[in-house]
Amino acid sequence: MTALISLSSPSDFRSPALSVVGGVHQGVVLSLDKPLYTLGSALHCDLVLSDADIAKEHLLLRVSDHEVAIEARGGDVLVVGKGAQPVSLLMGSGHRTRLPVEIHIGSVRLSLTQAENPARAAPSARRLTSTREIGWLCLCALTVLLLGGSAFALQDKPDQVLPSVAATPAPLASPMAVTMAQARQWVEQRLQAEDMHSVVLAEAGDQLVAMGSVERSKKSRWSALQQAFDQRFGAQWNLRSSVTVRAEIAAPRVRFQAVWFGNDPYVINDNGKRLFPGAALPDNWVLERIEAHEVVLSRGEERFTLTL
């Protein structure tokens, strides 16, 4: 594989610098001297990242001397501008901002800044500015690929393609296109995936209000969900939590002799009686469901699972 970097640029234009400040390729610094770059995990991209959660063609950058347009093509992106509120870009949306700016993609953090004046710039151990260093990067990239990983590479696109692409940029969708309904649907899907069925949502102005309770063992999951919401939608919507942590549930005083998981599943209690889902149990517990080697009991918002 060959990595090519153009080292020439007009004297009146200083190429923005892209630094990887978080992730597998942390420490790499590249000079962006072309107007258009694609970034993703696929080898056809201009900038290739081997980190997890990177789509094949995750985003597109349109760079100029003092600003950048960011298009989220294959996944979500968080844009953090200097002195500005973070902007969450859902797949298919875009945002234009002035430099400097940070771009977050999962665990990957990219910093895009205006390059230093070449006459005053200090040499950097990781900055790609010489043919020797370019050759060293190519050798390392090839070695990593042979070991089963993938490298962070920069490939030239045909010169005749770039002017036509840059001359007709695709319209950037406003981040405000993320509606309350979309944000609510995202939270509901996460609640379902985390098995936090007792948490319900309501809308109040520009706020999404979460009410209910979670088990103590799921407290950290709920906190992580709130943090993920703030990263994705915090620039437009607020998630206000009225969720409480339930006390530990005492084990129900029930005894089952056997469980049938076939058609019309049931349990046999200590008196030899068959109990089907919906049957009442001591201390106001109810036999809620029988599935996949589990017997689930409920009492109000409380759930107790017997795993067999």
TAPEGI-V447855 format. One record per residue. N is the residue number from 1. RES is the residue in one letter. SS is DSSP state (A for helix, B for strand, O for the rest). PHI is phi in whole degrees, -180 to 180 (999 if undefined). NEAR is the number of other ideal C-beta (glycine too) atoms within 10 Angstrom. Layout:
N;RES;SS;PHI;NEAR / N;RES;SS;PHI;NEAR
This chain:
1;M;O;999;13 / 2;T;O;-117;11 / 3;A;O;-109;20 / 4;L;O;-115;11 / 5;I;O;-131;18 / 6;S;O;-76;12 / 7;L;O;-103;13 / 8;S;O;-109;5 / 9;S;O;-153;14 / 10;P;O;-60;8 / 11;S;O;-66;6 / 12;D;O;-94;6 / 13;F;O;-129;11 / 14;R;O;-102;18 / 15;S;O;-64;19 / 16;P;B;-61;23 / 17;A;B;-107;20 / 18;L;B;-105;23 / 19;S;B;-115;20 / 20;V;B;-92;21 / 21;V;B;-105;14 / 22;G;B;-161;17 / 23;G;O;122;21 / 24;V;O;-59;18 / 25;H;O;-99;18 / 26;Q;O;-55;12 / 27;G;O;106;11 / 28;V;O;-76;19 / 29;V;B;-127;18 / 30;L;B;-126;22 / 31;S;B;-96;19 / 32;L;B;-94;20 / 33;D;O;-106;17 / 34;K;O;-119;18 / 35;P;O;-80;15 / 36;L;B;-140;18 / 37;Y;B;-140;19 / 38;T;B;-105;21 / 39;L;B;-131;27 / 40;G;B;179;22 / 41;S;O;-92;18 / 42;A;O;-77;15 / 43;L;O;-69;13 / 44;H;O;-80;11 / 45;C;O;-71;23 / 46;D;O;-68;19 / 47;L;B;-117;22 / 48;V;B;-108;23 / 49;L;O;-116;24 / 50;S;O;-102;15 / 51;D;O;-69;17 / 52;A;O;-68;11 / 53;D;O;67;13 / 54;I;O;-100;25 / 55;A;O;-73;18 / 56;K;O;-57;14 / 57;E;O;-131;16 / 58;H;O;-78;27 / 59;L;B;-150;27 / 60;L;B;-126;22 / 61;L;B;-114;22 / 62;R;B;-115;19 / 63;V;B;-105;21 / 64;S;O;-139;14 / 65;D;O;-63;12 / 66;H;O;-127;10 / 67;E;B;-149;15 / 68;V;B;-143;23 / 69;A;B;-105;17 / 70;I;B;-117;24 / 71;E;B;-117;23 / 72;A;B;-84;25 / 73;R;O;-99;21 / 74;G;O;-116;21 / 75;G;O;-178;18 / 76;D;O;-76;19 / 77;V;B;-140;26 / 78;L;B;-111;19 / 79;V;B;-109;25 / 80;V;B;-121;18 / 81;G;B;-88;16 / 82;K;O;-67;11 / 83;G;O;69;4 / 84;A;O;-123;12 / 85;Q;O;-69;11 / 86;P;O;-59;17 / 87;V;B;-118;22 / 88;S;B;-91;24 / 89;L;B;-107;26 / 90;L;O;-80;18 / 91;M;O;-55;14 / 92;G;O;99;11 / 93;S;O;-110;21 / 94;G;B;-148;23 / 95;H;B;-158;21 / 96;R;B;-115;14 / 97;T;B;-150;18 / 98;R;B;-86;13 / 99;L;O;-81;19 / 100;P;O;-83;16 / 101;V;B;-154;21 / 102;E;B;-110;18 / 103;I;B;-121;23 / 104;H;B;-108;18 / 105;I;B;-131;24 / 106;G;O;62;17 / 107;S;O;-86;12 / 108;V;B;-88;21 / 109;R;B;-126;17 / 110;L;B;-115;24 / 111;S;B;-116;17 / 112;L;B;-116;21 / 113;T;B;-131;15 / 114;Q;O;-71;15 / 115;A;O;-63;20 / 116;E;O;-69;13 / 117;N;O;-62;8 / 118;P;O;-54;11 / 119;A;O;-70;5 / 120;R;O;-113;6 / 121;A;O;-68;13 / 122;A;O;-80;6 / 123;P;O;-64;7 / 124;S;O;-120;14 / 125;A;O;-66;7 / 126;R;O;-109;14 / 127;R;B;-83;18 / 128;L;O;-89;18 / 129;T;O;-129;15 / 130;S;O;-139;12 / 131;T;A;-62;10 / 132;R;A;-62;8 / 133;E;A;-68;15 / 134;I;A;-63;17 / 135;G;A;-62;12 / 136;W;A;-63;12 / 137;L;A;-65;20 / 138;C;A;-61;16 / 139;L;A;-63;11 / 140;C;A;-63;13 / 141;A;A;-61;20 / 142;L;A;-65;15 / 143;T;A;-64;11 / 144;V;A;-62;17 / 145;L;A;-64;15 / 146;L;A;-66;8 / 147;L;O;-82;8 / 148;G;O;105;6 / 149;G;O;-93;11 / 150;S;O;-135;19 / 151;A;O;-106;20 / 152;F;O;-94;21 / 153;A;O;-122;21 / 154;L;B;-125;23 / 155;Q;O;-121;16 / 156;D;O;-75;13 / 157;K;O;-93;14 / 158;P;O;-55;6 / 159;D;A;-59;9 / 160;Q;A;-71;7 / 161;V;A;-86;10 / 162;L;A;-62;14 / 163;P;A;-60;11 / 164;S;A;-69;8 / 165;V;A;-70;14 / 166;A;A;-69;14 / 167;A;A;-74;8 / 168;T;O;-128;7 / 169;P;O;-66;15 / 170;A;O;-69;12 / 171;P;O;-63;7 / 172;L;O;-92;15 / 173;A;O;-74;16 / 174;S;O;-72;11 / 175;P;A;-59;20 / 176;M;A;-69;10 / 177;A;A;-68;13 / 178;V;O;-74;21 / 179;T;O;-90;11 / 180;M;A;-60;15 / 181;A;A;-62;9 / 182;Q;A;-67;13 / 183;A;A;-64;22 / 184;R;A;-65;17 / 185;Q;A;-61;12 / 186;W;A;-63;18 / 187;V;A;-64;21 / 188;E;A;-61;13 / 189;Q;A;-66;10 / 190;R;A;-68;17 / 191;L;A;-62;21 / 192;Q;A;-64;10 / 193;A;A;-67;10 / 194;E;O;-90;15 / 195;D;O;59;13 / 196;M;O;-110;19 / 197;H;O;-73;12 / 198;S;O;-83;18 / 199;V;O;-90;22 / 200;V;B;-118;12 / 201;L;B;-117;16 / 202;A;B;-143;12 / 203;E;B;-106;13 / 204;A;B;-140;9 / 205;G;O;66;8 / 206;D;O;-94;9 / 207;Q;B;-114;13 / 208;L;B;-107;21 / 209;V;B;-103;16 / 210;A;B;-105;22 / 211;M;B;-130;14 / 212;G;B;126;18 / 213;S;B;-148;18 / 214;V;B;-131;25 / 215;E;B;-70;19 / 216;R;A;-59;11 / 217;S;A;-67;10 / 218;K;A;-107;18 / 219;K;A;-61;14 / 220;S;A;-66;10 / 221;R;A;-66;17 / 222;W;A;-65;22 / 223;S;A;-63;13 / 224;A;A;-65;12 / 225;L;A;-64;24 / 226;Q;A;-63;17 / 227;Q;A;-64;12 / 228;A;A;-64;14 / 229;F;A;-62;21 / 230;D;A;-61;15 / 231;Q;A;-67;15 / 232;R;A;-84;22 / 233;F;A;-123;23 / 234;G;O;-60;17 / 235;A;O;-71;20 / 236;Q;O;-121;17 / 237;W;O;-131;21 / 238;N;B;-111;15 / 239;L;B;-111;20 / 240;R;B;-98;13 / 241;S;B;-103;16 / 242;S;B;-117;11 / 243;V;B;-84;21 / 244;T;B;-108;11 / 245;V;B;-99;13 / 246;R;B;-76;18 / 247;A;O;-68;10 / 248;E;O;-59;9 / 249;I;O;-88;13 / 250;A;O;-72;9 / 251;A;O;-61;9 / 252;P;O;-60;17 / 253;R;O;-88;9 / 254;V;O;-130;18 / 255;R;O;-135;10 / 256;F;B;-117;16 / 257;Q;B;-83;11 / 258;A;B;-159;11 / 259;V;B;-134;16 / 260;W;B;-108;13 / 261;F;O;-101;13 / 262;G;O;-78;6 / 263;N;O;-63;5 / 264;D;O;51;9 / 265;P;O;-62;14 / 266;Y;B;-156;19 / 267;V;B;-119;22 / 268;I;B;-112;14 / 269;N;B;-80;18 / 270;D;O;-71;9 / 271;N;O;-96;8 / 272;G;O;82;8 / 273;K;O;-93;11 / 274;R;B;-79;12 / 275;L;B;-122;19 / 276;F;B;-102;12 / 277;P;O;-51;16 / 278;G;O;102;9 / 279;A;O;-70;15 / 280;A;B;-80;9 / 281;L;O;-126;18 / 282;P;A;-57;10 / 283;D;A;60;10 / 284;N;A;68;11 / 285;W;O;-80;18 / 286;V;B;-129;15 / 287;L;B;-75;21 / 288;E;B;-77;17 / 289;R;B;-161;15 / 290;I;B;-129;21 / 291;E;B;-161;11 / 292;A;O;44;8 / 293;H;O;64;10 / 294;E;B;-134;13 / 295;V;B;-118;22 / 296;V;B;-107;16 / 297;L;B;-109;20 / 298;S;B;-134;17 / 299;R;B;-152;15 / 300;G;O;65;10 / 301;E;O;-87;13 / 302;E;B;-80;17 / 303;R;B;-132;16 / 304;F;B;-133;16 / 305;T;B;-113;12 / 306;L;B;-100;16 / 307;T;B;-100;8 / 308;L;O;-108;11
